[in-house]
Amino acid sequence: MIKAIIFDMDGVLFETEDYYYQRRSAFLKSKGISLEHLNPLIFVGARSSQIWSLILGDDIGKWDIPKLEADYADFKSLHPTPYEDCVFEEAKEVIPFLKEAGFSLAVASNTDLDEVKRALTESGLLSYFDRVFSATDCEACKPHPAVYEKACQALGNLKSETLVIEDSQLGIAAGVAAGLTVWAIEDKKWGVDQSQASQRIKNLGELREKLK
C-alpha cells in the first residue's frame, strides 16, 4: 500500500525543460559555443556539470569549467525561471488532493535546493510537502540514488510503501537504484527512455485516479 510519494520537480511538477534548454543555449551562444551537434534529450533531468564533456567535446581542455559554471550561475540569476508560469495546472490540483488524502509527500530534484524552494513557493505548493531535497546536497546527483534514499528515510516509510514519480531517464534510474517503485510521467516530446519505470502514466491526474 502506498503511503508516501516522492516527486521529481522538472518535467513532473513544472514544465521547465524547454525554458532551461533555451536559456542554456543563449548562454553558450554568448560564449561562442553551439549545441547544434547534440540531441536535446541529453539535457533532460541533467545538470550542466554532468555534461560539459559532451557540450565541449575535444575543446574541453581549452575551457575553464569552474569559470563557465560561475558565469552560467550569473546568467541564470539574470534570467530566473518563471516558475509560476511553468507549473502544471494539474499539480496545483493533485498535490493538495494527495496531501488531504493522507499521503506523505516530498520533492527530490537535481535542481539546487534554493531554486526548488522558490519554485514551490511561487507556485503555492511548498506547504503541501513534508520534505524537500536537492541531489546537489547529496553524495552525487541523479542517476545516483542518494537523494531518493535520503527522502525516503526522512519520510519514515518503508520502501515498499513509497512511490517515486519521475520523467527523465536519470531520475528513473536513481529511483530504481534506491529500491523504490517508480512511475513515469509519459514523455511526449524528448524521446526519453522510460523503460525502467514500473509503469507510465499520462499525467498527474491519472496518478490521482490510480491512488483513490
Backbone as JSON Lines, residues from 0, in Angstrom:
{"i":0,"aa":"M","n":[0.84,-1.2,0.0],"ca":[0.0,0.0,0.0],"c":[0.88,1.25,0.0]}
{"i":1,"aa":"I","n":[0.61,2.15,-0.89],"ca":[1.4,3.38,-1.0],"c":[0.98,4.36,0.09]}
{"i":2,"aa":"K","n":[1.97,4.82,0.88],"ca":[1.72,5.8,1.92],"c":[2.5,7.1,1.71]}
{"i":3,"aa":"A","n":[3.55,7.04,0.88],"ca":[4.4,8.2,0.66],"c":[4.73,8.32,-0.82]}
{"i":4,"aa":"I","n":[4.83,9.56,-1.3],"ca":[5.14,9.81,-2.71],"c":[6.25,10.84,-2.78]}
{"i":5,"aa":"I","n":[7.28,10.53,-3.53],"ca":[8.39,11.46,-3.75],"c":[8.37,11.9,-5.21]}
{"i":6,"aa":"F","n":[8.29,13.19,-5.41],"ca":[8.18,13.75,-6.76],"c":[9.51,14.36,-7.22]}
{"i":7,"aa":"D","n":[9.87,14.09,-8.44],"ca":[10.86,14.91,-9.11],"c":[10.2,16.26,-9.36]}
{"i":8,"aa":"M","n":[10.98,17.29,-9.68],"ca":[10.38,18.6,-9.91],"c":[10.19,18.91,-11.4]}
{"i":9,"aa":"D","n":[11.3,19.05,-12.12],"ca":[11.24,19.46,-13.52],"c":[10.68,18.34,-14.41]}
{"i":10,"aa":"G","n":[9.64,18.68,-15.16],"ca":[9.0,17.71,-16.02],"c":[7.89,16.93,-15.34]}
{"i":11,"aa":"V","n":[7.79,17.07,-14.02],"ca":[6.76,16.37,-13.25],"c":[5.79,17.38,-12.64]}
{"i":12,"aa":"L","n":[6.33,18.33,-11.91],"ca":[5.51,19.39,-11.32],"c":[5.53,20.66,-12.16]}
{"i":13,"aa":"F","n":[6.63,20.85,-12.9],"ca":[6.82,22.06,-13.69],"c":[7.28,21.72,-15.11]}
{"i":14,"aa":"E","n":[6.75,22.43,-16.08],"ca":[7.18,22.28,-17.47],"c":[8.32,23.27,-17.71]}
{"i":15,"aa":"T","n":[9.51,22.87,-17.31],"ca":[10.65,23.79,-17.34],"c":[11.73,23.42,-18.34]}
{"i":16,"aa":"E","n":[11.7,22.2,-18.88],"ca":[12.81,21.75,-19.72],"c":[13.03,22.65,-20.94]}
{"i":17,"aa":"D","n":[11.96,23.1,-21.57],"ca":[12.1,23.99,-22.73],"c":[12.8,25.29,-22.34]}
{"i":18,"aa":"Y","n":[12.37,25.85,-21.22],"ca":[12.98,27.11,-20.76],"c":[14.46,26.9,-20.44]}
{"i":19,"aa":"Y","n":[14.76,25.81,-19.74],"ca":[16.15,25.52,-19.41],"c":[17.0,25.41,-20.67]}
{"i":20,"aa":"Y","n":[16.47,24.69,-21.67],"ca":[17.25,24.46,-22.89],"c":[17.51,25.78,-23.61]}
{"i":21,"aa":"Q","n":[16.49,26.62,-23.74],"ca":[16.65,27.89,-24.44],"c":[17.61,28.81,-23.67]}
{"i":22,"aa":"R","n":[17.51,28.82,-22.35],"ca":[18.41,29.66,-21.55],"c":[19.84,29.17,-21.66]}
{"i":23,"aa":"R","n":[20.03,27.86,-21.58],"ca":[21.37,27.29,-21.71],"c":[21.96,27.59,-23.08]}
{"i":24,"aa":"S","n":[21.14,27.46,-24.11],"ca":[21.6,27.73,-25.47],"c":[22.03,29.18,-25.63]}
{"i":25,"aa":"A","n":[21.24,30.1,-25.06],"ca":[21.56,31.52,-25.16],"c":[22.88,31.83,-24.45]}
{"i":26,"aa":"F","n":[23.07,31.24,-23.28],"ca":[24.32,31.46,-22.55],"c":[25.51,30.95,-23.34]}
{"i":27,"aa":"L","n":[25.42,29.72,-23.82],"ca":[26.55,29.13,-24.54],"c":[26.84,29.88,-25.84]}
{"i":28,"aa":"K","n":[25.79,30.34,-26.49],"ca":[25.97,31.13,-27.71],"c":[26.76,32.39,-27.42]}
{"i":29,"aa":"S","n":[26.52,32.99,-26.26],"ca":[27.25,34.2,-25.88],"c":[28.74,33.91,-25.67]}
{"i":30,"aa":"K","n":[29.06,32.63,-25.46],"ca":[30.45,32.2,-25.28],"c":[31.03,31.63,-26.57]}
{"i":31,"aa":"G","n":[30.23,31.65,-27.64],"ca":[30.69,31.09,-28.89],"c":[30.62,29.58,-28.96]}
{"i":32,"aa":"I","n":[29.75,28.99,-28.13],"ca":[29.6,27.53,-28.06],"c":[28.24,27.14,-28.62]}
{"i":33,"aa":"S","n":[28.22,26.19,-29.52],"ca":[26.96,25.75,-30.14],"c":[26.51,24.41,-29.55]}
{"i":34,"aa":"L","n":[25.19,24.22,-29.55],"ca":[24.61,22.94,-29.12],"c":[24.04,22.15,-30.3]}
{"i":35,"aa":"E","n":[24.26,22.63,-31.51],"ca":[23.65,22.01,-32.68],"c":[24.08,20.57,-32.89]}
{"i":36,"aa":"H","n":[25.23,20.19,-32.35],"ca":[25.73,18.82,-32.54],"c":[25.14,17.85,-31.53]}
{"i":37,"aa":"L","n":[24.3,18.34,-30.62],"ca":[23.79,17.5,-29.55],"c":[22.28,17.3,-29.62]}
{"i":38,"aa":"N","n":[21.85,16.12,-29.23],"ca":[20.42,15.84,-29.08],"c":[19.94,16.5,-27.78]}
{"i":39,"aa":"P","n":[18.91,17.34,-27.83],"ca":[18.42,17.99,-26.61],"c":[18.07,17.01,-25.49]}
{"i":40,"aa":"L","n":[17.85,15.76,-25.84],"ca":[17.49,14.75,-24.85],"c":[18.53,14.63,-23.74]}
{"i":41,"aa":"I","n":[19.81,14.86,-24.07],"ca":[20.85,14.65,-23.06],"c":[20.73,15.62,-21.89]}
{"i":42,"aa":"F","n":[20.0,16.72,-22.09],"ca":[19.87,17.71,-21.03],"c":[18.71,17.43,-20.09]}
{"i":43,"aa":"V","n":[17.8,16.57,-20.49],"ca":[16.59,16.33,-19.7],"c":[16.95,15.65,-18.37]}
{"i":44,"aa":"G","n":[16.68,16.36,-17.3],"ca":[16.95,15.83,-15.97],"c":[18.39,15.95,-15.52]}
{"i":45,"aa":"A","n":[19.27,16.48,-16.37],"ca":[20.69,16.55,-16.05],"c":[21.11,17.95,-15.65]}
{"i":46,"aa":"R","n":[22.25,18.04,-14.99],"ca":[22.87,19.31,-14.68],"c":[24.0,19.56,-15.67]}
{"i":47,"aa":"S","n":[24.27,20.82,-15.97],"ca":[25.34,21.14,-16.92],"c":[26.67,20.56,-16.49]}
{"i":48,"aa":"S","n":[26.89,20.52,-15.16],"ca":[28.15,19.99,-14.64],"c":[28.37,18.53,-15.02]}
{"i":49,"aa":"Q","n":[27.27,17.82,-15.34],"ca":[27.37,16.41,-15.7],"c":[27.67,16.21,-17.18]}
{"i":50,"aa":"I","n":[27.55,17.25,-17.99],"ca":[27.63,17.05,-19.44],"c":[28.53,18.04,-20.17]}
{"i":51,"aa":"W","n":[29.42,18.71,-19.42],"ca":[30.34,19.63,-20.11],"c":[31.17,18.9,-21.16]}
{"i":52,"aa":"S","n":[31.55,17.67,-20.87],"ca":[32.38,16.93,-21.83],"c":[31.65,16.72,-23.15]}
{"i":53,"aa":"L","n":[30.34,16.54,-23.09],"ca":[29.57,16.38,-24.32],"c":[29.39,17.71,-25.03]}
{"i":54,"aa":"I","n":[29.19,18.77,-24.25],"ca":[28.98,20.1,-24.84],"c":[30.25,20.58,-25.55]}
{"i":55,"aa":"L","n":[31.38,20.42,-24.89],"ca":[32.63,20.99,-25.39],"c":[33.45,20.03,-26.24]}
{"i":56,"aa":"G","n":[33.2,18.74,-26.08],"ca":[33.9,17.75,-26.9],"c":[35.41,17.84,-26.78]}
{"i":57,"aa":"D","n":[36.09,17.82,-27.92],"ca":[37.56,17.85,-27.94],"c":[38.13,19.18,-27.46]}
{"i":58,"aa":"D","n":[37.29,20.2,-27.35],"ca":[37.76,21.52,-26.91],"c":[37.7,21.7,-25.4]}
{"i":59,"aa":"I","n":[37.33,20.66,-24.69],"ca":[37.09,20.82,-23.24],"c":[38.34,21.32,-22.52]}
{"i":60,"aa":"G","n":[39.51,20.92,-22.98],"ca":[40.75,21.36,-22.34],"c":[41.05,22.83,-22.52]}
{"i":61,"aa":"K","n":[40.34,23.48,-23.44],"ca":[40.57,24.9,-23.71],"c":[39.74,25.8,-22.8]}
{"i":62,"aa":"W","n":[38.88,25.2,-22.0],"ca":[37.94,25.99,-21.21],"c":[38.2,25.82,-19.72]}
{"i":63,"aa":"D","n":[37.94,26.88,-18.99],"ca":[37.98,26.86,-17.52],"c":[36.56,26.52,-17.06]}
{"i":64,"aa":"I","n":[36.33,25.25,-16.76],"ca":[34.98,24.8,-16.43],"c":[34.41,25.49,-15.19]}
{"i":65,"aa":"P","n":[35.17,25.62,-14.09],"ca":[34.62,26.35,-12.94],"c":[34.2,27.78,-13.29]}
{"i":66,"aa":"K","n":[34.97,28.43,-14.18],"ca":[34.61,29.79,-14.6],"c":[33.32,29.76,-15.43]}
{"i":67,"aa":"L","n":[33.18,28.77,-16.3],"ca":[31.95,28.62,-17.08],"c":[30.76,28.41,-16.15]}
{"i":68,"aa":"E","n":[30.93,27.56,-15.15],"ca":[29.86,27.3,-14.19],"c":[29.45,28.58,-13.47]}
{"i":69,"aa":"A","n":[30.45,29.35,-13.05],"ca":[30.17,30.59,-12.33],"c":[29.46,31.61,-13.24]}
{"i":70,"aa":"D","n":[29.92,31.69,-14.48],"ca":[29.29,32.61,-15.43],"c":[27.86,32.19,-15.72]}
{"i":71,"aa":"Y","n":[27.65,30.88,-15.8],"ca":[26.29,30.38,-16.07],"c":[25.37,30.67,-14.9]}
{"i":72,"aa":"A","n":[25.9,30.53,-13.69],"ca":[25.11,30.85,-12.5],"c":[24.69,32.32,-12.52]}
{"i":73,"aa":"D","n":[25.6,33.2,-12.91],"ca":[25.28,34.62,-13.01],"c":[24.21,34.86,-14.09]}
{"i":74,"aa":"F","n":[24.36,34.14,-15.21],"ca":[23.4,34.29,-16.31],"c":[22.01,33.85,-15.86]}
{"i":75,"aa":"K","n":[21.95,32.76,-15.11],"ca":[20.66,32.27,-14.62],"c":[20.02,33.25,-13.64]}
{"i":76,"aa":"S","n":[20.85,33.9,-12.85],"ca":[20.3,34.87,-11.9],"c":[19.69,36.07,-12.61]}
{"i":77,"aa":"L","n":[20.21,36.37,-13.8],"ca":[19.66,37.47,-14.61],"c":[18.45,37.03,-15.42]}
{"i":78,"aa":"H","n":[18.29,35.71,-15.58],"ca":[17.17,35.15,-16.35],"c":[16.51,34.05,-15.52]}
{"i":79,"aa":"P","n":[15.89,34.42,-14.4],"ca":[15.31,33.41,-13.5],"c":[14.14,32.66,-14.13]}
{"i":80,"aa":"T","n":[14.03,31.42,-13.79],"ca":[12.94,30.6,-14.31],"c":[11.6,31.12,-13.81]}
{"i":81,"aa":"P","n":[10.63,31.35,-14.69],"ca":[9.31,31.86,-14.28],"c":[8.43,30.71,-13.79]}
{"i":82,"aa":"Y","n":[8.72,30.22,-12.6],"ca":[8.06,29.0,-12.11],"c":[6.54,29.12,-12.04]}
{"i":83,"aa":"E","n":[6.06,30.28,-11.68],"ca":[4.61,30.44,-11.57],"c":[3.92,30.19,-12.92]}
{"i":84,"aa":"D","n":[4.63,30.51,-14.01],"ca":[4.08,30.28,-15.34],"c":[4.32,28.86,-15.82]}
{"i":85,"aa":"C","n":[5.28,28.17,-15.19],"ca":[5.68,26.84,-15.66],"c":[4.99,25.69,-14.93]}
{"i":86,"aa":"V","n":[4.39,25.97,-13.78],"ca":[3.79,24.89,-13.0],"c":[2.63,24.26,-13.79]}
{"i":87,"aa":"F","n":[2.57,22.93,-13.76],"ca":[1.45,22.24,-14.38],"c":[0.18,22.53,-13.57]}
{"i":88,"aa":"E","n":[-0.88,22.89,-14.25],"ca":[-2.13,23.17,-13.55],"c":[-2.61,21.95,-12.78]}
{"i":89,"aa":"E","n":[-2.36,20.76,-13.32],"ca":[-2.76,19.54,-12.62],"c":[-2.03,19.4,-11.29]}
{"i":90,"aa":"A","n":[-0.78,19.87,-11.24],"ca":[-0.01,19.79,-9.99],"c":[-0.71,20.59,-8.9]}
{"i":91,"aa":"K","n":[-1.27,21.74,-9.26],"ca":[-1.94,22.61,-8.29],"c":[-3.24,22.01,-7.8]}
{"i":92,"aa":"E","n":[-3.75,21.03,-8.53],"ca":[-4.98,20.34,-8.12],"c":[-4.67,19.03,-7.41]}
{"i":93,"aa":"V","n":[-3.7,18.29,-7.93],"ca":[-3.44,16.93,-7.45],"c":[-2.65,16.92,-6.15]}
{"i":94,"aa":"I","n":[-1.65,17.78,-6.01],"ca":[-0.83,17.77,-4.8],"c":[-1.67,18.06,-3.55]}
{"i":95,"aa":"P","n":[-2.53,19.08,-3.53],"ca":[-3.4,19.28,-2.36],"c":[-4.31,18.08,-2.1]}
{"i":96,"aa":"F","n":[-4.81,17.47,-3.18],"ca":[-5.67,16.29,-3.02],"c":[-4.92,15.16,-2.32]}
{"i":97,"aa":"L","n":[-3.69,14.89,-2.75],"ca":[-2.9,13.8,-2.16],"c":[-2.57,14.08,-0.71]}
{"i":98,"aa":"K","n":[-2.27,15.34,-0.4],"ca":[-1.97,15.7,0.98],"c":[-3.2,15.5,1.86]}
{"i":99,"aa":"E","n":[-4.35,15.93,1.39],"ca":[-5.59,15.78,2.15],"c":[-5.96,14.32,2.31]}
{"i":100,"aa":"A","n":[-5.56,13.51,1.33],"ca":[-5.86,12.08,1.39],"c":[-4.95,11.33,2.36]}
{"i":101,"aa":"G","n":[-3.94,12.02,2.89],"ca":[-3.11,11.42,3.93],"c":[-1.75,10.91,3.49]}
{"i":102,"aa":"F","n":[-1.38,11.14,2.25],"ca":[-0.06,10.71,1.79],"c":[1.02,11.64,2.32]}
{"i":103,"aa":"S","n":[2.17,11.07,2.68],"ca":[3.35,11.88,2.97],"c":[3.99,12.24,1.63]}
{"i":104,"aa":"L","n":[4.38,13.51,1.48],"ca":[4.87,13.99,0.18],"c":[6.24,14.64,0.32]}
{"i":105,"aa":"A","n":[7.09,14.39,-0.68],"ca":[8.41,15.02,-0.71],"c":[8.78,15.33,-2.15]}
{"i":106,"aa":"V","n":[9.73,16.24,-2.31],"ca":[10.32,16.53,-3.61],"c":[11.8,16.16,-3.54]}
{"i":107,"aa":"A","n":[12.3,15.52,-4.57],"ca":[13.72,15.16,-4.67],"c":[14.17,15.49,-6.08]}
{"i":108,"aa":"S","n":[14.97,16.55,-6.2],"ca":[15.31,17.09,-7.52],"c":[16.81,17.21,-7.71]}
{"i":109,"aa":"N","n":[17.24,17.24,-8.97],"ca":[18.63,17.54,-9.3],"c":[18.9,19.05,-9.28]}
{"i":110,"aa":"T","n":[17.83,19.84,-9.18],"ca":[17.95,21.3,-9.16],"c":[18.41,21.77,-7.79]}
{"i":111,"aa":"D","n":[19.13,22.9,-7.76],"ca":[19.6,23.46,-6.5],"c":[18.44,23.67,-5.53]}
{"i":112,"aa":"L","n":[18.69,23.46,-4.24],"ca":[17.63,23.5,-3.24],"c":[16.93,24.85,-3.18]}
{"i":113,"aa":"D","n":[17.69,25.95,-3.28],"ca":[17.04,27.25,-3.2],"c":[16.09,27.47,-4.37]}
{"i":114,"aa":"E","n":[16.44,26.9,-5.54],"ca":[15.56,27.01,-6.7],"c":[14.33,26.13,-6.54]}
{"i":115,"aa":"V","n":[14.49,24.96,-5.97],"ca":[13.34,24.07,-5.72],"c":[12.36,24.76,-4.79]}
{"i":116,"aa":"K","n":[12.88,25.33,-3.73],"ca":[12.01,26.01,-2.75],"c":[11.35,27.24,-3.36]}
{"i":117,"aa":"R","n":[12.09,27.96,-4.2],"ca":[11.49,29.12,-4.87],"c":[10.37,28.69,-5.79]}
{"i":118,"aa":"A","n":[10.6,27.61,-6.54],"ca":[9.58,27.11,-7.45],"c":[8.31,26.72,-6.7]}
{"i":119,"aa":"L","n":[8.48,26.0,-5.61],"ca":[7.32,25.54,-4.84],"c":[6.62,26.7,-4.15]}
{"i":120,"aa":"T","n":[7.38,27.68,-3.71],"ca":[6.79,28.85,-3.05],"c":[5.98,29.68,-4.05]}
{"i":121,"aa":"E","n":[6.58,29.97,-5.21],"ca":[5.91,30.81,-6.2],"c":[4.67,30.13,-6.77]}
{"i":122,"aa":"S","n":[4.66,28.82,-6.79],"ca":[3.5,28.09,-7.32],"c":[2.46,27.79,-6.25]}
{"i":123,"aa":"G","n":[2.76,28.11,-4.99],"ca":[1.83,27.85,-3.9],"c":[1.8,26.41,-3.43]}
{"i":124,"aa":"L","n":[2.82,25.62,-3.77],"ca":[2.81,24.19,-3.44],"c":[3.67,23.83,-2.23]}
{"i":125,"aa":"L","n":[4.53,24.71,-1.78],"ca":[5.51,24.34,-0.76],"c":[4.89,23.75,0.49]}
{"i":126,"aa":"S","n":[3.8,24.33,0.95],"ca":[3.21,23.91,2.23],"c":[2.68,22.48,2.21]}
{"i":127,"aa":"Y","n":[2.47,21.92,1.02],"ca":[1.91,20.57,0.92],"c":[2.98,19.48,1.04]}
{"i":128,"aa":"F","n":[4.24,19.86,0.97],"ca":[5.32,18.86,1.02],"c":[5.94,18.8,2.41]}
{"i":129,"aa":"D","n":[6.09,17.57,2.89],"ca":[6.69,17.36,4.2],"c":[8.18,17.64,4.19]}
{"i":130,"aa":"R","n":[8.85,17.26,3.1],"ca":[10.29,17.49,2.99],"c":[10.64,17.83,1.54]}
{"i":131,"aa":"V","n":[11.72,18.57,1.38],"ca":[12.2,18.97,0.05],"c":[13.71,18.76,0.0]}
{"i":132,"aa":"F","n":[14.19,18.09,-1.04],"ca":[15.61,17.76,-1.13],"c":[16.17,18.08,-2.51]}
{"i":133,"aa":"S","n":[17.45,18.39,-2.52],"ca":[18.2,18.55,-3.77],"c":[19.34,17.55,-3.79]}
{"i":134,"aa":"A","n":[19.53,16.91,-4.94],"ca":[20.63,15.96,-5.08],"c":[21.99,16.64,-5.0]}
{"i":135,"aa":"T","n":[22.01,17.97,-5.2],"ca":[23.28,18.69,-5.1],"c":[23.8,18.71,-3.67]}
{"i":136,"aa":"D","n":[22.94,18.4,-2.7],"ca":[23.35,18.34,-1.31],"c":[23.64,16.91,-0.86]}
{"i":137,"aa":"C","n":[23.64,15.98,-1.82],"ca":[23.87,14.57,-1.52],"c":[25.23,14.13,-2.07]}
{"i":138,"aa":"E","n":[25.51,12.87,-1.92],"ca":[26.79,12.31,-2.38],"c":[27.02,12.56,-3.86]}
{"i":139,"aa":"A","n":[25.97,12.46,-4.64],"ca":[26.06,12.69,-6.09],"c":[24.66,12.93,-6.61]}
{"i":140,"aa":"C","n":[24.58,13.53,-7.8],"ca":[23.29,13.8,-8.43],"c":[22.74,12.55,-9.11]}
{"i":141,"aa":"K","n":[21.45,12.58,-9.44],"ca":[20.85,11.5,-10.2],"c":[21.66,11.3,-11.49]}
{"i":142,"aa":"P","n":[21.93,10.07,-11.89],"ca":[21.25,8.81,-11.54],"c":[21.7,8.13,-10.25]}
{"i":143,"aa":"H","n":[22.58,8.75,-9.47],"ca":[22.92,8.2,-8.17],"c":[21.66,8.2,-7.31]}
{"i":144,"aa":"P","n":[21.44,7.16,-6.52],"ca":[20.19,7.05,-5.75],"c":[20.14,7.87,-4.46]}
{"i":145,"aa":"A","n":[21.21,8.57,-4.12],"ca":[21.31,9.19,-2.79],"c":[20.13,10.07,-2.42]}
{"i":146,"aa":"V","n":[19.67,10.92,-3.35],"ca":[18.61,11.86,-2.99],"c":[17.3,11.13,-2.7]}
{"i":147,"aa":"Y","n":[17.04,10.03,-3.4],"ca":[15.82,9.26,-3.12],"c":[15.95,8.46,-1.83]}
{"i":148,"aa":"E","n":[17.13,7.96,-1.57],"ca":[17.34,7.26,-0.31],"c":[17.16,8.22,0.87]}
{"i":149,"aa":"K","n":[17.68,9.43,0.72],"ca":[17.57,10.44,1.77],"c":[16.12,10.84,1.99]}
{"i":150,"aa":"A","n":[15.38,11.05,0.91],"ca":[13.98,11.45,1.02],"c":[13.13,10.36,1.64]}
{"i":151,"aa":"C","n":[13.36,9.13,1.22],"ca":[12.58,8.0,1.76],"c":[12.83,7.85,3.25]}
{"i":152,"aa":"Q","n":[14.08,7.93,3.65],"ca":[14.42,7.82,5.06],"c":[13.77,8.94,5.87]}
{"i":153,"aa":"A","n":[13.78,10.16,5.32],"ca":[13.23,11.31,6.03],"c":[11.72,11.19,6.22]}
{"i":154,"aa":"L","n":[11.03,10.65,5.23],"ca":[9.58,10.48,5.34],"c":[9.22,9.38,6.34]}
{"i":155,"aa":"G","n":[10.13,8.42,6.53],"ca":[9.93,7.4,7.55],"c":[9.07,6.22,7.15]}
{"i":156,"aa":"N","n":[8.81,6.08,5.86],"ca":[8.02,4.95,5.39],"c":[8.91,3.84,4.83]}
{"i":157,"aa":"L","n":[8.39,2.64,4.78],"ca":[9.11,1.54,4.15],"c":[9.26,1.82,2.66]}
{"i":158,"aa":"K","n":[10.29,1.26,2.06],"ca":[10.47,1.44,0.62],"c":[9.29,0.86,-0.15]}
{"i":159,"aa":"S","n":[8.72,-0.22,0.36],"ca":[7.57,-0.84,-0.3],"c":[6.33,0.03,-0.23]}
{"i":160,"aa":"E","n":[6.34,1.03,0.65],"ca":[5.2,1.94,0.82],"c":[5.42,3.28,0.11]}
{"i":161,"aa":"T","n":[6.56,3.4,-0.56],"ca":[6.96,4.69,-1.13],"c":[7.01,4.63,-2.64]}
{"i":162,"aa":"L","n":[6.39,5.61,-3.28],"ca":[6.31,5.69,-4.73],"c":[7.07,6.92,-5.22]}
{"i":163,"aa":"V","n":[7.84,6.76,-6.3],"ca":[8.55,7.86,-6.94],"c":[7.85,8.22,-8.24]}
{"i":164,"aa":"I","n":[7.67,9.52,-8.48],"ca":[7.12,9.99,-9.75],"c":[8.22,10.76,-10.48]}
{"i":165,"aa":"E","n":[8.57,10.28,-11.65],"ca":[9.7,10.81,-12.41],"c":[9.33,11.0,-13.87]}
{"i":166,"aa":"D","n":[10.26,11.55,-14.63],"ca":[10.08,11.64,-16.07],"c":[11.36,11.35,-16.83]}
{"i":167,"aa":"S","n":[12.51,11.69,-16.27],"ca":[13.77,11.54,-17.0],"c":[14.4,10.18,-16.78]}
{"i":168,"aa":"Q","n":[15.24,9.79,-17.72],"ca":[15.95,8.52,-17.61],"c":[16.86,8.51,-16.39]}
{"i":169,"aa":"L","n":[17.54,9.64,-16.14],"ca":[18.42,9.73,-14.98],"c":[17.65,9.59,-13.68]}
{"i":170,"aa":"G","n":[16.5,10.25,-13.6],"ca":[15.71,10.21,-12.39],"c":[15.09,8.84,-12.15]}
{"i":171,"aa":"I","n":[14.61,8.23,-13.22],"ca":[14.03,6.88,-13.08],"c":[15.1,5.92,-12.6]}
{"i":172,"aa":"A","n":[16.29,6.01,-13.19],"ca":[17.39,5.13,-12.78],"c":[17.75,5.33,-11.31]}
{"i":173,"aa":"A","n":[17.7,6.59,-10.85],"ca":[18.01,6.88,-9.45],"c":[16.99,6.25,-8.51]}
{"i":174,"aa":"G","n":[15.7,6.39,-8.86],"ca":[14.66,5.8,-8.02],"c":[14.74,4.29,-7.97]}
{"i":175,"aa":"V","n":[14.99,3.67,-9.11],"ca":[15.12,2.21,-9.16],"c":[16.33,1.76,-8.35]}
{"i":176,"aa":"A","n":[17.45,2.48,-8.49],"ca":[18.66,2.12,-7.75],"c":[18.46,2.25,-6.24]}
{"i":177,"aa":"A","n":[17.53,3.13,-5.84],"ca":[17.22,3.3,-4.42],"c":[16.29,2.21,-3.9]}
{"i":178,"aa":"G","n":[15.85,1.33,-4.8],"ca":[14.96,0.25,-4.4],"c":[13.52,0.65,-4.27]}
{"i":179,"aa":"L","n":[13.14,1.72,-4.97],"ca":[11.77,2.23,-4.88],"c":[10.99,1.95,-6.16]}
{"i":180,"aa":"T","n":[9.68,1.9,-6.04],"ca":[8.81,1.77,-7.2],"c":[8.74,3.12,-7.89]}
{"i":181,"aa":"V","n":[8.95,3.13,-9.21],"ca":[8.96,4.37,-9.97],"c":[7.9,4.35,-11.06]}
{"i":182,"aa":"W","n":[7.05,5.37,-11.06],"ca":[6.12,5.58,-12.16],"c":[6.59,6.8,-12.94]}
{"i":183,"aa":"A","n":[6.51,6.71,-14.24],"ca":[6.99,7.79,-15.1],"c":[5.85,8.56,-15.73]}
{"i":184,"aa":"I","n":[5.94,9.89,-15.67],"ca":[5.04,10.72,-16.45],"c":[5.43,10.55,-17.92]}
{"i":185,"aa":"E","n":[4.5,10.12,-18.72],"ca":[4.78,9.77,-20.11],"c":[5.42,10.94,-20.88]}
{"i":186,"aa":"D","n":[6.56,10.66,-21.49],"ca":[7.26,11.67,-22.29],"c":[6.69,11.69,-23.7]}
{"i":187,"aa":"K","n":[6.28,12.87,-24.14],"ca":[5.68,13.0,-25.46],"c":[6.53,13.86,-26.4]}
{"i":188,"aa":"K","n":[7.72,14.27,-25.93],"ca":[8.49,15.21,-26.73],"c":[9.95,14.83,-26.93]}
{"i":189,"aa":"W","n":[10.63,14.42,-25.88],"ca":[12.08,14.34,-25.9],"c":[12.63,12.99,-26.35]}
{"i":190,"aa":"G","n":[11.81,11.95,-26.28],"ca":[12.3,10.62,-26.61],"c":[13.04,9.96,-25.46]}
{"i":191,"aa":"V","n":[12.59,10.24,-24.24],"ca":[13.24,9.7,-23.05],"c":[13.01,8.19,-22.94]}
{"i":192,"aa":"D","n":[14.05,7.46,-22.59],"ca":[13.93,6.02,-22.32],"c":[13.36,5.86,-20.92]}
{"i":193,"aa":"Q","n":[12.1,5.46,-20.83],"ca":[11.44,5.3,-19.53],"c":[11.18,3.83,-19.21]}
{"i":194,"aa":"S","n":[11.95,2.96,-19.85],"ca":[11.69,1.52,-19.75],"c":[11.94,0.95,-18.35]}
{"i":195,"aa":"Q","n":[12.73,1.64,-17.53],"ca":[12.98,1.13,-16.18],"c":[11.83,1.39,-15.22]}
{"i":196,"aa":"A","n":[10.93,2.26,-15.58],"ca":[9.79,2.56,-14.7],"c":[8.83,1.37,-14.63]}
{"i":197,"aa":"S","n":[8.19,1.2,-13.5],"ca":[7.22,0.11,-13.32],"c":[6.02,0.3,-14.23]}
{"i":198,"aa":"Q","n":[5.62,1.55,-14.39],"ca":[4.54,1.87,-15.31],"c":[4.6,3.34,-15.69]}
{"i":199,"aa":"R","n":[3.93,3.68,-16.76],"ca":[3.87,5.07,-17.2],"c":[2.44,5.57,-17.04]}
{"i":200,"aa":"I","n":[2.33,6.84,-16.65],"ca":[1.03,7.47,-16.53],"c":[1.04,8.72,-17.4]}
{"i":201,"aa":"K","n":[-0.13,9.08,-17.91],"ca":[-0.2,10.21,-18.84],"c":[0.08,11.54,-18.17]}
{"i":202,"aa":"N","n":[-0.35,11.67,-16.93],"ca":[-0.21,12.95,-16.23],"c":[-0.52,12.74,-14.75]}
{"i":203,"aa":"L","n":[-0.44,13.82,-13.98],"ca":[-0.7,13.72,-12.55],"c":[-2.17,13.43,-12.24]}
{"i":204,"aa":"G","n":[-3.05,13.81,-13.17],"ca":[-4.45,13.47,-12.99],"c":[-4.66,11.96,-12.96]}
{"i":205,"aa":"E","n":[-3.94,11.24,-13.8],"ca":[-4.04,9.79,-13.79],"c":[-3.46,9.21,-12.5]}
{"i":206,"aa":"L","n":[-2.42,9.84,-11.97],"ca":[-1.87,9.41,-10.68],"c":[-2.94,9.5,-9.6]}
{"i":207,"aa":"R","n":[-3.66,10.6,-9.57],"ca":[-4.74,10.78,-8.59],"c":[-5.78,9.67,-8.72]}
{"i":208,"aa":"E","n":[-6.17,9.35,-9.94],"ca":[-7.18,8.32,-10.14],"c":[-6.71,6.96,-9.68]}
{"i":209,"aa":"K","n":[-5.43,6.66,-9.92],"ca":[-4.88,5.36,-9.54],"c":[-4.73,5.2,-8.03]}
{"i":210,"aa":"L","n":[-4.6,6.32,-7.32],"ca":[-4.38,6.27,-5.89],"c":[-5.64,6.51,-5.06]}
{"i":211,"aa":"K","n":[-6.75,6.74,-5.72],"ca":[-8.0,6.96,-4.99],"c":[-8.39,5.7,-4.23]}
